Amino acid sequence: LKHNHWSLFESVLPLHSSIVLFVLSYCESKSFRVFLVPSQASDGQPWRGRVPAVLGASQVRRQDLPLLARSCRLPAAMEAAGGFCRAGLAVVLRHILQRACEAEPGRKDVLALLGFKKTCLKACAEVSQWTRLCELSIPLAVEEFLQRPSVRDFPVPDALLQLERKLGEPVKVHNDDKVRRQKLHSQRSSNPDPGGVAAARVADESELRAAMSKLSADEVHPPATRGPSDIRKVKTTELPQLEHVFAEGLYFTLTDLVLLPCVHNYLRALEHHNAARLQEIPLLLRWYHRVQEVPGVRRAARDCGIGFFGPQAQSSAPPAVEPRCSEEEQGSRESAPGTFVGGPRPTLTKLKEGGIEPVFCPHPCPSWTLDWDNLPAAVDPAEGKMSSVRAARKRQQLNNLVAMVTRLTRPGDTVVDFCSGGPALLHNVLFVFQVVLIENKEESLVRARSRCTALGLKNVGFVQANLDYFTGPFQIGVALHACGVATDMVLEHCIRAGAAFAVSPCCYGFVQNTLKFCFPRSKRFSDTLSYKEHMILCRFADQTAPQLPPDRRLIGKQCMGLVDLDRAWAAEASGYSVEVMTMEPESCSPKNNMLVGLPAGRALA
C-alpha cells in the first residue's frame, strides 16, 4: 500500500500528513510504504525529522502516482496491486487501524481506538458534523492560524471553540446507567463536601479511573452489579452526569489521535504569541495534558518530532465569554426540520397555483433489456442472496439504468458509479468503458471487487472515499437508489465535472438541509415554498409502497416528481438539459424515478 502526502510549509508537514504519520507510529505499523508528495518542487528533505525513520518514507512526484491516487485528494492509501484506493483522512486512518489489528490480533489497544461498535469517524464528513469537525474544520482552522503573519490579536478559531464546548457537555456511554452509579458510589465512599472542590475532584477522578483502566493491558472489569442497594435505588435522573476524559467521552479513540497534532501546533503557537487566549479553552488544555499520559502517545510523538510542553491557563477566573456559534452550528440549527403539521395537499395546491406540477418525460426505450441469459452469472442479481421476486425487480432497475448509460456514453468515456454498493454491479456489463466505483462502505467495495475479479474485469477501479475526495475527470455519473441527499451530492459532483448523469433517487424522507445544500434547490421552488413545506413533500414522497392505498401512492408519486423537478431545475440553472422519467415497468421499485441530464454541448450517443 502507498500513503501519499504533500508538503505545505518548508519545514512543517500539513496536518493531515502529520496525523497519518502519528497514527502509523502509534500503531507501530509495518504494513505500509510511505510516499510524500510535495505540493511544489523543493530542494532537500526538510520533512525527515518529522517522519518516523522506521517507516522508510520517500518522496514522489504527483504525476508519478497511480492513476486512481492522482484522481483523489490526499492522503490516500493505494493497494500495491493497484485498482483499489482509499482516500480521505478518516477512511485512511481506519484502514491503518484495521491492518494493524490484522497484523497483530493481540493489539486490543489499537482495536479500542475504533470505539464502541467500531464506528469512530465512520460516518462521512458530508453528513456527520462531528467527522467534519475533526477531519476537516479543525485541521483547516489550525493551518490557517499558523499561516497568519501575526496571530497576536487573532481570536480562538470557531472550530476549536466548538470542540471546547463539546468537551463541556455531559457524556453518554453504552453502559451509562452502570457507570454513573459507580461514580455516585465513589462520591459517597469518599464522603467529600457536597458541591465543594473535593467533590469535583472525586467526580473527575472517577471518570479518569474508568478511562485509564480500559487503556491498561490488564483491564479491570467493573462488578456486574450496580453496587449497594442504596445506590441501586437512586433514580436515573438523580445520578451524577459523566464528564469528558477524552474527545468522544470516557475512552481514548482514534479521534484523540487525530486532534492531538492539531491542538499541539495551535497551543504551541498560541503560547508564544498570545498566552492570554489559553484561558478561553481550559477544557482543551486539560484534554491536551491527559492525552499525553496515554501509553504509546509520547513515544509516537517523539518519533514524529512533536515535542510536548505544559501550557497552563491563567490562574485567575477567566472573563465571561459570549459563546460563538460556528457557521456549521448555525447551519445545523437552521436546518432543523421542525414539526410537520397537516398533509401534503396544501403544499401541492400552493405549487399548482404557482404553475408548478410534476412533469414526467416519456421513457425513450421502455422495452430495452440486457441479454441476461448470455451474461456471466456473477452479473445477474438472481445469483445473489435475495429472493427471486426482488432479483427480478433488480434486473428491471438495471435495465433502465444501463439503457440510459448506453445512450449517454461515447467510446473512451469514464463512467463513475457513485454509492455503488455491491449487489447490483452495473459496471460489470460495461466492458468497453473505464469504470470507477466510489463508495464509503469498505465491505461493499470489497464484495464488488471480488465479483469483478471472478469475472476477469480489468476496466474497473475502486475508490473508498467520500464523494468530495474523488477529483478525477469523468464523463458519465450514475447512481442507483442514492439515499436522501446522496442524490444531490452526486448531481453536484457531476455538474462540477461537466459530466452527464443518470441517477435514481431514494429515501426522500432523509432529505434535509446540510452544510452543503439548502432546500428547495431551484430558484423557482425556493421562491414558492419554505424549507418546511419542501420537507413535507419529501416526507410524503416516501409513501409509494405497494401495500398503501392507491390514492395515497398517487400523492406520493406526485411528491416524488416535484422533489425531482426541483433538482432538475437546479441542474438546468447550470446549463444542463434534464429529464425526469419513470422506470419501466413502474412496478420495478416504489422509488421508480430517474433523472437523466446532459451538459450543454453534449449530445446523446
N, C-alpha and C positions, 0 to 999 in steps of 0.2 A: 504494500500500500504506500501511497505517497501523501505527504501533508504539505500543502502549499501555502506559503505566507509571503507577504510583501513588506518592504521597509518604508516607514513613513517619515521618520526622522533620521538624522545622520548616525546617531549612536543609540537610538531607542527604537525597539520594535513596536509596531502597532499593538494595541491592547488585545485584539483578537488573537494575534500571533503569540503574545506573551502568555495569554490564558491557556492556549493549546499546549504550549511547551511546559507550562506549570503543571497542568493535569497529567501530561505524559511522565513528567518527573515524579509527581506524587504517586502515580500508579507503578512506577519503576517498569514501565512498559518497554519491551524489547521487540514488539511485533511490527514496528513501523520504521520506514526510512523517511527522513525529514528533508524536505526541499524548501528553501526560502526563495521567494520570487520578489526581487526588488521592484519598487514602483518606478524607478528610474535608474539609469546607468550610474554606478558608483565605484570608486576605487577602494580596494581593501575589503576587509570583512569586519566592520565595527560591531556586528552582532555577536561575535564569538563569545564574549564574556557573559552574554545573556541566554545562551543556548547550552543546555547540559551536554558536556563532552561525550557522555555515553551514547547520545543519540546519533552521533556521527553526521551532523547536518551538513548540507552542501547547498550551493546557490545555483539557480537555474533561471533562464530567461522565460518569460511567459509564453513566447511564441514556440518554445520547445516543449511545452506541456502537451499531454494527450488532448485530443480534441474536446472530449467531454469536460475535462478540467478547465480548459480555456473558455468553455461556454458557461461556466459557473463563477459566482462570486467566491472569493477565498475567505476563510480557509476551506479546504476541500480534502477529502480522502479518496484516493483513486486505487482501485484494486490493481495489483501488478499485472494480472492477465488482461486488464483493460475491459471496457464495456460497462463498468459499474462504478458510479461516482457518488459520494456523499458530500453534500455542500451545506454550508451554514454552520455557525458556531455550535449550537445546541446539538444538531444531528451528529457532527463530527465528534464532539465530546462524549456523547452517549455511546457512540461506536467504540471509542477508545476504552471506556469502562467495560463494555461487553467483551471486547477482545482480551482485556487484562484478566477478566474473570474466567474466560475460556482457557487462557494460558496457565492460570494458577487458580484452580477451583477453590482453594483454601482461603483466598483473599476476601474474607467476609467484609472487611473494612471498605473495599472497593465496591462490592455489591451494594452495601448500605448507602453509598452515595447516590444511587438511583431513587432512594426514598421509598415510602410506603407504596406498594403495588408497582414499583419501578416506573413511576410516572414523572419523576423530576425533570422539568423542562421538556417534556414530551409534546405538550400542546404547542403548535407552531405560533410564532410571533405574530402572524397575520390575524389570529383570532384570540390569543391569550395576552392580556395586558401584563401579566407577571413575566412571561417569557420575553415579551418585547422589552420590558424594563431592564431585565438582566442581560439579555443578549444584544440589544441594540442601544437603548436610550442611555444607560449609564456609561458604557464604553465610549459612545459618541460624545456625551457631555464632558467626560473627563479629558478626552483628546482635544476637544475644542478649548477647554480651560487651559490645558498645557501649551497650546499653540499661541495663546494670547501674549503679546509683548509685555503686558503688565497685568497682574491679577490682583493687585492690592485692593481695589475697590469693587472687584467682580463678586457678585453675591453667590452663595452656595447654589449650584445648579438645581433646577427643579427636580430632575431625576433623582438626585441624591437626597433631597428633602422628602421626596415620595418614599424612598427607602427608609429614611429616618422615621416617618410616620408609620410605615409598615412594622418596624421593629417595636413600636409602642402599642400595637394592637394586641388584644388577648389571643392566645394561641389555642388552636383546636388540633387535637391528635385523634387517631383512630380509637384509642382506648381512653378517651378523655375523662370519663367519669372516674375510672380507677385511679388515674394519675392525680387528679385533683383531690381525691380522698386521701391519697398518700401524702400529698402536700399538706392538707389540713392536719393529718396525724403528726407530721413533722413539726408543724407550728405549735400544736398543743403540747407535744412532748417536750419541746424546748422551752415552753412557757414564757415566751417573750412578752414584753409590754405591748398589748394590742395597739396597733397603729404607730408604734414607735420605730426607731431606727433598727432595733434588734429584730422586730417583726419583718421588716423589709429585707433584712439580711438573711433571715431564715428562709423567707419565701424565695429569694434569689438563689440561695444555695440548694434548695430543694430541686429546682429545675436543672441547675448545673450538675448536681449529683446524678440525676437521671440521664442527662445527656452524656456525661463523661463515662458512665458505666457502660453505655452502648458502644462507646469507642474502644473500650479496653478489650484485650484479647480474650480475657475470661469474663465475658459479660454476665453480670449477676441479674437474674430474672427476679422481678418482684413476686411476692407471695400471691397465690391465686385468689385469696380473699381480699375484701376491701378494708381489712383492719378491724379494730374493735367495734363492738356493737354501737357505741355512741357515735362513731364515725359513719357507720352504715346507715344510721337513722337520719343523718343530716340531709335536707332536701338539696337536690341538684342546684337549684337556684341560689342556695346559700354557700355553695362551695367556692373557695378562692379561685380566681382566674389564673391560668398558666401564663407565664411571661416568656418572651423570646430569649433563647440562649444563642441560637444561630439564625440565619436569614429566614428559613422557612418554618422555624418553630423551635422545638426542643433539640432536634437532631441535626448533625452535620451532614450536609448533602453536597451534590455537585454545584448547586447554586453558590455555596460559600467559596468554592474554589474559583468559580467564575468571577465573583465580586472582589476577591482579595487583591489581585493585581491592580484592579481599577481603583479601589479605595486607597490602597497603599500609595499609588502615584499621586492621587489627589491630596491626601494628607501630607505627604512629603512636600509638595509644592505650597500647600496652604500654611504649613508651619514656618516655612522660610519667608513668606510674603505677607501673610495676614493671619497670625495665630489667633486673633480675637474671634475669627469666624468659627473656631472649634467649639465654642460654647453653643452654637446653633445645632450641633449634631452630637450630643452626648451619647445617645444610644448607639450610633455608628462607631464612635470611639470605643465604647465598651465591647462591641462586637469585634472590632479590629484586634483588641488585646486578647480576647478569648480565643479567637480562631488560631492565634499563634501557638496556643498550648495544645492543639490537636496533634497527636503523634504523626510524624511524617511531614507536617507542614513546614517546619523550619528547615529541614533537610532539602525539601523541594525548592523552597525559596532561595536557599543558599546556592543551589545548583543553577538557578535561573538569574542570579545576580540581583535578587531582591533582598535588600538589607533592612530588616525590621528595625523600628525605632519606637520610642514611647511617648507620643504626643498626648498631652493632657489638656482637658478643658479648664478654663479659669475656675478657681475655687468659689468665687462669688456667684451668687444666683444669676443666671442669665436673664437678660431683659425679655419681657414678653414679646414674642414674635408672632405676628399675624400669619397663620398658615396660608401658604400659597399653593393653589392647585395648579398642577402642570396642565399643559394643553391636552395631554392624554386623559387625565382625570376629568377635565371639563367635558371633553368629548364623550366620555363614557356616561357621565351624568346626563348629558343632553340626549344620549342615545336610549335611555331607559324608556321602554315602550309604554309603560303605564297600564292602566286597566282598560280592557276592552269593554265598550258599552254598546249593546244592541248588535244586530246582524249586519250583513254587507249591503242590504238593499238601499239605505240612504246614500252610501258611498257610490254604488252603481248608478243610482239616479242622478247624483251630482255630476258624475262623469258624463253620463248620457246628455244631460242638459248642456254640458260644455262641448258637446260634439265628439266625445271620446268613447268609442265602443271597441270591443275586441275584434281584430281583423286577422283571419287565418287565410294564408295563401294556399292555393291548391298544391297538393303533393306532386312534384314533377315526374315521379316514376313509382306509382303506388304498388305495382306488381313486381318490382325488381327484387331479386333474391340471389343470395350466394348459392353456389352449387355445393350444398352441404355434403352430398353423397360422395363427392370426389375430393373433398378437402381432408387434410390429415385429421385423424381422430382427436388429437390434442387441441385442435381449434374449436371443436364442437362443444358448446356448453353442456350438451347431454352427457359428455364424458366426466363432468364434474360432479360434486356432491350436492346435487339439487334434484328436486322432483321432476318428472317428465313434463308436467304442466308448466313449471317455471322455466325449464330448459327451452321449451317451445317458444315461450314469450321472449326469452333472452335472444333466441335466434332471430325473432322478428325485429327486436330492437336493433340488433347488429345489422340486419338487412337495411334498415333505414339509415343508420349512421354511415355504413360503408358506401351505400348508394350516393349519399351526399358528398363524401370524401372523393369518390370516383369522379364526380362532376367537377370538383374543385381543383384537383391535383393536376400537375404537369410533370413531365419527365424531369428528374433531378431534384424535385421538391423534397424538403424535410418536413415530416409530419410529427407534431408533438401531441402525444396522448396525455392530457392532464388528468390528475386524480385517477390514474389508470387502474388501480386495484389489481386484481389477479384473475378472477373467474372469466371475464369477458374480454379476451385479448383481440381487439380489433386489428392490431398491428400484425398479427400472425398471417393475415391474408394479403397484406400489402408488401409482397416480396420485392417489388421493383422500386420501392421508396426507402429512403433512410428514415427510421422511426426512432423517436426518443420518448421514453416513458418517464413521467415525472410524478412522484407520489411521496407523501411524507411518511407513510407507514412502511417500515422496513419489511415486515413479514409479507406484505402484498407484493412488493417488488421481487423479493427472493423467490416467491412462488411463481411469479411471471417469468423470471429468468430461467427457472428450472424447466418450464414448459417450452420456452424458446430454445433452450439447449437441446431438449428432446426432439424438437422439430429441425434442428440444424440451421437455425436462422443466424445470419451474420450481419443483418442490417438493422439490428435493434440495440439501442443504448439505454441504460437505466440510470436515472438520477433520483436519489433520495434527498429531497430538499423541499423547502417552501417554494411556492411559485416564484416569488421575487428573486430567489437566488439563481434561477436559470436566466442567463443573459445572452445565450447564443441565438444566432439567426434561425428562423424557420418560416415556412410559407403557409402551413396549414395547422390550425389548432383544433383539437377535438376533445370532447368530454362527454361521457355517457353518465347521466344522472349525477352531476356535480351538485352536492348538497348546499342549500342555502346560499350564503354569499360567495361560496366557492365558484358558482356560475359567474358572478360579477367579477371575481378575480381573474378567471380565465378570459373573459371578454376583454378586460382591461389589458391583460398581457398580450393578447392577440392584436389589439388596436395599437399598442405601443410598438409592437414588432412589424406592424403593417401586414399582418397575416390574415388570410381568410379563416373562417371558423364555422364549425358545425357542432353545436352544443345542445345537449338535452338537460334542462334544469330538473331539480328535485328538491324536496324538503323546503317548500316555500315558507312554511311556518318558522323556519330558523333564520329567515332574513331579518336583519336589523342593522341599524347604523353601527359602523365600526370606525376605527381610526382612519380608514382609507375611504370609506363610502358613506354617503348620506342618501337616504331615500325620501321621496322618489328620485330617480336618477336623471330623468329628462326634464327640460325646462317646462314643457307644456304640462306635464303631470305635476311638477312641483308648484306651478302657478295655480293649479286646480285643487290639489289635495294637500292636507297636512301630513306630517310623518305618521301620526296616529291613524289617520284614515287609510294611509297606504298599508300600514301593518294589519289593518282589518282585512284588506284584500289578500295579503299574504297568508293570513291565518285561514281564511276560508278557501284559498286556492289549494290547500292540502286536503280538502274534503271531496275527493273524487273516487274514493274506494268503491268497488263494485257492490258491496253489501249495503251501501247507503241508498236512500230513496232517489229515484230518477231526477226529481226536481231539485234536490239538494246537490246531486252530482252535476247538474246543468249549471247551477250557480257557481260551483267550484271550478268548472271548466271556464266559465266567463272570467272569474277572478284570475285564474292561471293566465289566460290570454291577455288580460290587462297588465299584469305584472311584467309579462314578457314583452308586451308592446312598449311599455316604459323603457325596458332595457334596449329594445330595438331602436327606439327614437334617440336614446342616449348615444348609441353607436353611430347612428346616421349623422349626428352632430359632428362626428369626427371624420366624415366623408365616406362612410360605408353605405352600401345598399344592403338591407336586411329583410329577410322573410321569416315570419313566424308561421309555422305549419304544424299539422298533426301527423304523428307517425301512423303508418298503415300496417296492419289493421289497428283501429283505435283501441282495441282490447289488449294490445300487447303490453300496456302498462297504464296504471292510473295517472302517472306523470308522463303523458304522451306528447308533450310539446317539443319542438325543435326550433332553434334559432340558427339560421344559415346566413352568413354575412360575407360580402366581398368588399375589399378596399377599393377605393377609386383607382381606375386604370387597369384593374384585373378582370378579365372575362372568364366565363365558365369554360372548362376544357371541352 
